């Protein structure tokens, strides 16, 4: 597998090596990249504060090549893996220059995105819906693809219409809900669910365990039942 500029998978430990390699490759292709954003050790990161666009490039890992993430306004819309630094440079240049998801993929076929991201690009979702979409979709992107239990919990919660209207909040894979998109810890409602509670789904209230369930659906039902009356499901 060719990782470019004479470096193999284990040759990226030196801080700045990846940033230099991407810049060198881009220059060879006649592409202009913004300066890498700050000193981030082994990664290369590019940010346009005006557009809210960001590209983050990680060194090769576990034989998968370079991982590249594409963000807009703090939301990861696409990612991909490639062993070809030229593809990394082309994709980075396209995204930072304002290209859309499909146009960026046309420049570098390794770029992957889900249907919701394309829909959001065409007509932006509201904050709550976008948060649900991104959290549910993480199962398709590392490192979250290694955690099926939190994903099952999110899916069970999303199946409840009353919870879809609330802001889902995660902390160490635990899930709780808020009536506000800002300062969400101040507007928490109902209980918290721990997807890794001695092999079960634990329902907690204010730091105290209430009950453990075998399925995420059972845990979610307890949370729904404990919602304030004005938020509870219609009878």
C-alpha positions in Angstrom: 0.0 0.0 0.0 1.5 3.4 -1.1 1.0 6.2 1.5 2.9 8.7 -0.5 6.2 10.7 -0.3 8.2 7.7 0.8 6.5 7.1 4.1 4.8 3.9 5.1 2.0 3.5 7.7 4.4 3.7 10.6 6.2 6.8 9.3 3.8 9.5 10.5 4.7 9.8 14.2 6.6 13.0 13.9 4.5 16.1 14.5 3.9 18.0 11.3 4.9 15.2 8.9 1.4 14.7 7.6 0.7 18.4 7.2 4.0 18.8 5.2 3.1 15.8 3.1 -0.3 17.0 2.2 1.0 20.5 1.4 3.8 19.0 -0.8 1.3 16.8 -2.6 -1.1 19.7 -3.2 1.7 21.9 -4.6 2.7 19.1 -7.0 -0.9 19.0 -8.3 -1.1 22.8 -8.6 -3.7 23.0 -5.8 -3.9 25.8 -3.2 -4.7 24.7 0.3 -5.3 27.0 3.3 -2.7 26.9 6.1 -3.2 24.0 8.4 -5.2 25.1 11.4 -2.9 25.3 14.4 -0.4 22.7 15.7 -2.3 19.5 16.0 0.5 17.1 16.3 0.1 14.1 13.9 -3.1 15.3 12.2 -3.6 17.9 9.5 -6.6 20.2 9.9 -7.9 23.0 7.6 -10.6 25.5 8.7 -12.4 28.4 7.0 -14.0 30.4 9.7 -16.1 32.4 7.3 -17.8 29.4 5.6 -17.6 27.1 8.7 -15.9 24.4 6.6 -13.3 22.1 8.0 -11.2 19.1 6.8 -9.4 16.9 9.2 -6.9 14.3 8.0 -5.6 11.5 10.2 -2.5 9.4 9.6 -2.8 5.8 8.3 -4.1 3.4 10.8 -4.8 -0.3 10.8 -4.2 -0.6 7.1 -7.1 1.7 6.2 -5.2 4.5 4.8 -5.7 8.2 5.7 -9.0 9.0 7.3 -10.5 12.3 6.1 -13.4 14.1 7.7 -15.4 16.9 6.0 -17.4 19.2 8.3 -19.6 22.2 7.8 -20.6 24.4 10.8 -19.4 21.7 13.3 -21.3 18.9 11.6 -19.4 16.0 10.0 -21.2 15.5 6.6 -18.7 13.1 4.9 -15.7 11.0 5.6 -13.5 8.4 3.8 -10.3 6.5 3.7 -7.6 6.4 1.1 -4.0 5.5 0.8 -3.5 8.1 -1.9 -2.3 11.5 -0.7 -3.2 13.0 -4.1 -6.8 12.1 -3.4 -6.6 13.6 0.0 -5.2 16.9 -1.5 -7.9 17.0 -4.2 -10.7 16.4 -1.8 -9.4 18.9 0.7 -9.0 21.6 -1.9 -12.4 21.0 -3.3 -14.2 21.1 0.0 -12.4 24.1 1.3 -13.1 25.9 -2.0 -16.8 25.5 -1.4 -17.6 22.4 -3.4 -20.7 20.4 -2.5 -20.7 16.8 -1.4 -21.3 15.3 -4.8 -18.7 17.6 -6.5 -16.1 16.7 -3.8 -16.7 13.0 -4.4 -16.3 13.5 -8.1 -12.8 14.9 -7.4 -12.0 12.1 -5.0 -14.2 8.9 -5.1 -13.2 7.7 -1.7 -15.4 10.4 -0.1 -18.5 8.8 1.5 -21.7 10.5 2.8 -25.1 9.3 3.8 -28.4 10.4 2.1 -29.3 12.7 5.1 -26.2 14.7 4.5 -27.1 15.4 0.9 -30.6 16.4 1.9 -29.2 18.7 4.6 -26.9 20.3 2.1 -29.9 21.1 -0.2 -32.3 22.2 2.6 -30.7 22.5 6.0 -32.4 20.8 8.9 -33.3 22.4 12.2 -30.9 22.0 15.0 -32.8 19.2 16.8 -33.5 17.2 13.7 -29.9 17.6 12.5 -28.6 16.4 15.9 -30.8 13.3 15.7 -29.7 12.6 12.1 -26.0 12.9 12.9 -26.1 10.9 16.1 -28.1 8.1 14.5 -25.8 8.0 11.5 -22.6 7.7 13.5 -22.9 3.9 13.4 -21.6 4.2 9.9 -18.5 6.1 10.8 -15.6 5.2 13.1 -15.1 5.1 16.0 -18.8 4.9 16.7 -19.3 1.9 14.4 -17.8 -0.2 17.2 -20.6 0.7 19.6 -23.9 -0.9 18.6 -25.6 -0.6 22.0 -25.6 3.2 22.1 -26.9 3.1 18.5 -29.7 0.8 19.4 -30.6 3.1 22.3 -30.7 6.1 20.0 -32.8 4.2 17.5 -35.3 3.1 20.2 -35.6 6.7 21.4 -36.0 8.1 17.9 -39.0 5.8 17.4 -40.8 7.7 20.1 -42.4 10.9 18.5 -42.4 12.7 21.8 -38.6 12.2 22.2 -37.9 13.2 18.6 -39.0 16.7 19.5 -36.4 16.9 22.3 -32.7 17.5 22.0 -30.8 14.2 22.4 -27.6 14.6 24.5 -24.8 12.0 25.0 -22.1 11.9 27.6 -19.8 8.8 27.6 -22.5 7.0 25.5 -25.2 7.8 28.1 -28.3 9.4 26.7 -30.7 12.0 28.1 -33.0 14.7 26.7 -33.4 18.4 26.9 -36.0 21.0 25.9 -33.3 23.4 24.8 -30.5 23.3 22.2 -28.4 25.6 24.4 -27.3 25.0 27.9 -29.0 21.6 27.6 -27.8 20.5 31.0 -30.0 23.1 32.6 -33.1 22.0 30.8 -32.8 18.2 31.2 -36.0 16.3 31.4 -36.8 12.8 32.6 -34.1 10.2 33.3 -30.8 9.2 31.8 -30.1 5.8 30.2 -26.8 4.1 30.5 -26.3 1.6 27.6 -23.4 -0.1 29.3 -24.8 -0.8 32.8 -23.5 -4.3 33.8 -24.5 -5.6 30.4 -28.0 -4.1 30.6 -29.6 -0.7 29.9 -29.7 1.2 33.1 -32.2 4.0 33.8 -30.8 6.6 36.3 -32.3 9.6 37.9 -30.1 12.4 39.3 -27.1 10.1 39.6 -29.1 7.3 41.3 -29.9 3.9 39.6 -33.6 3.2 39.2 -33.9 0.0 37.1 -32.0 -2.0 34.5 -33.7 -3.4 31.4 -32.7 -6.0 28.9 -33.7 -4.0 25.9 -33.3 -0.3 24.9 -37.0 -0.1 24.1 -37.9 -1.0 27.7 -35.5 1.7 29.0 -36.9 4.3 26.6 -40.5 3.5 27.7 -39.5 4.3 31.3 -38.1 7.6 30.2 -41.2 8.5 28.2 -43.4 7.6 31.1 -41.5 10.0 33.4 -41.6 13.0 31.1 -43.3 16.1 32.5 -47.0 16.1 31.9 -46.8 18.9 29.3 -44.3 16.9 27.3 -45.8 13.4 27.7 -47.3 11.5 24.9 -50.9 12.2 23.9 -53.4 9.9 25.5 
